[in-house]
Amino acid sequence: PLGTTVMRMTAFDADDSSTDNALLRYNILKQTPTKPSPNMFYIDPEKGDIVTVVSPVLLDRETMETPKYELVIEAKDMGGLDVGLTGTATATILIDDKNDHPPEFTKKEFQATVKEGVTGVIVNLTVGDRDDPATGAWKAVYTIINGNPGQSFEIHTNPQTNEGMLSVVKPLDYEISAFHTLLIKVENEDPLIPDIAYGPSSTATVQITVEDVNEGPVFHPNPMTVTKQENIPVGSVVLTVNATDPDTLQHQTIRYSVYKDPAGWLEINPTNGTIGTTAILDRESPYVQNNVYTALFLAIDSGNPPATGTGTLHITLEDVNDNVPSLYPTLAKVCEDAKDLRVVVLGASDKDLHPNTDPFKFELSKQSGPEKLWRITKLNNTHAQVVLLQNLKKANYNIPISVTDSGKPPLTNNTELKLQVCSCKKSKMDCSATDALHISTTLILLSLFSLFCKSFP
């Protein structure tokens, strides 16, 4: 306003302050620049206060050549008389900005085109603001005030250009709406001065056209889940998939194909989506993780170009008793003069799940000859102990053992434990001469018969 104090100038004089020799008066010698008025300011000759002396309309930063004024101030003693001595200084006055200009759109309507399913910036909205670009009086803040009920659009300010960057943040669907109209307002970071208001130019509309894109078919549900027993017959139906084309305004057909089938167990009917088996499903396969086999399928529409959707199938495989138990270890050693005739603790394992695994049943096959040489004793559900009934001569022996699981029906594995009876001296076990194989009378007779045949061809 007129008469606003801008600053105070103070001069000092070393003469006696009680005399006119130190009685100071102030005066403006020069103003730069001289527009819009050569006398923009006045200085109180006694106090040194610089005040405005022009209408506020002239003190307008946006219409000035420069917002900086330099005043050469003279201080003269002797009360300002011509005989007084003088000193000068420069007062620099910067005209700060006030938010007296609202931002205004450069046009009332903007146009944008975007493909459905795409996100990102679709149009930059331009505004003009005559306030100082370095201040909050210039910086624009954009708000979508209508046309965005689904929150599919967002708008942010480009800090360098002050433009409003309108973006799609949720992909648009042509089949739901091919056109969108947004009403957008722009304001400043700082509030306007009281006698200035935002007008019609601070709002604009954006017309957005959505272009149709051939979208890939969608499986329902995805992922798909089904439970089947392992070992179902080849050619069994697993399930029939269902995929639909989002392009409801186009009449397209869908064909199905196998995308990823790690074990090569499955096939799919290309027209009706029925998935069947081409091999035996095996729960114990390395392609099965946590009893679940995963395969991927494609649904391809007839568009130009065709679009593809991917569906995931999880098959949970139920266990069947299809694995015989295995025995470990298969080799044991004992000294021919051993005092402890407990030869080895055997364990059994089964790839199947309960109840098709333990408890296991351990049995010795019938021992030939009048003497019983060993026996097997069950320790728990998974382990048994082989015990010699007498010391044996140094040799190799094969002990026939059968182990049976608890499945229904149960499965049995007939195997042999190789027993090496070795000579032991000074805590050293020598098994090098145990080539002779002591099994049963039947095997010995077979060996003799073989030698007889070789001797008489």
C-alpha positions, 0 to 999 in steps of 0.5 A: 500500500501507499506509504509502506515503510521499506527500510531505514537508512542510518548515517553517522557523523564523527563531529560533535552531536550537539552541534549542527556539524552532526545534524544530518538530513537524508535525500534520494539523489537517484533511482534506477530504473526510473519506470514506471515512475521516477519517484517510486520512493520517498525518504524521511529527511530526518529519520531516514525511513524509505517509504512507497509513494506510488499507487499499489497498481504501479508497484506490480512485479509482473509489469516492471522491467525488473523487480529490483530498484537501486536508490542512491541516498545522500546524507548531509550535515549542517541540517542539509544546508548547501555548506554541509558535508555529504556521504552517499550509500546505495539502497537496494529494494527487491519487489517480492512476488505476491500470488495475485495471478491464478494459473490458467489453462492454455485451452479449455479442452484437451484430447488424449488417446490410450490403448486399453490395458496400458498405463502411463502418462497420456497427456500433458496439460499446459497452464500459464501463471504470471507469478514468480516461477521460483515461488509457491505462487507459480507452482501448480497443483492439479486436481481431478474433480469429476469423471474419475470414480474408479480412480483410474487416473492420476495427475502430477505436476512436472516441477520444471514445466509446471505442466499437469501430467495426466496418467492412467494408473488402472488399465482401462477396459474398452468393453466397459467404456470407450470414452472418458471425460475428466474435469480438472482444476488447477491451483497454486501451492500458495493461496491467492491474495484476498481480492483475487479468485480462481476463475473459469480459466482455472478449470479444463476438460480432458476428453479421453478415447480408449482404443480397443486391443485384442486381449488374451483369453482368461481362464476361470478359475486361475489357478485350477486345482484338482485331486487325482489318484496316482496311477490312474489309467492312461486316457483318464479325464483330469478336468475340462478347463474354461477360458473366456475372451474379454473382447465381448464386442468381437466374435472370436473362437478359442483354441487350447494347447499345452504350454508346460507339461514337465513330465509329459503326462497330459494332453488337452483337446484343442476345441473343448479344453478337456485335459486327459492323461497320456502317461501314468501319473506318479506321485513319487516323480521328481516333477511332483513337489509336495504331492502337487504336479503343476502344468501350464496351458494356453488359450489362443483366440482367433484375433488378428494378431491372435492373443494368448492367455495362460492358465495354471493347473495344480494336480494334487496326487493321492498316494497309491501303494506302488513302491516296494520297501528298500533295505539298507545296508546291503553289506555287513562284516563280522570277525570269524571269532567274534564274541558279539554275534549281532551282525547288523541293524537293518533299516527299511524305507518306502517312497510311499506315504502312510499307511502304505509304508511302515510298520514293516515286516522283516523275514528270513527266507527259508535256510537250507540244511539242518543247521540254522545259521542266523535269525532276524529280530524286529526292533521297531516299525522300521528296523530289525537286527540280524544275529548269527547263531554261531561263529562262521568260517571265513567266507562270503554269505548271502542272507536272503531277507524279505521286507513287506510294507503295510499297504493294502495290498502289501508289497514285498521286496526280496533282497539279500544281505551280503555278509563277509566273515573275516579274519581279525588279528590285532584289531585288523579285519582281513576280508581279502580271502572271503571269495568263497560264497556260502549260500545254500546247498542248492546254489552249490549244486547249481555251481557244480552243474555249471562247471560240469556243463563247461567241461563237457560241451 
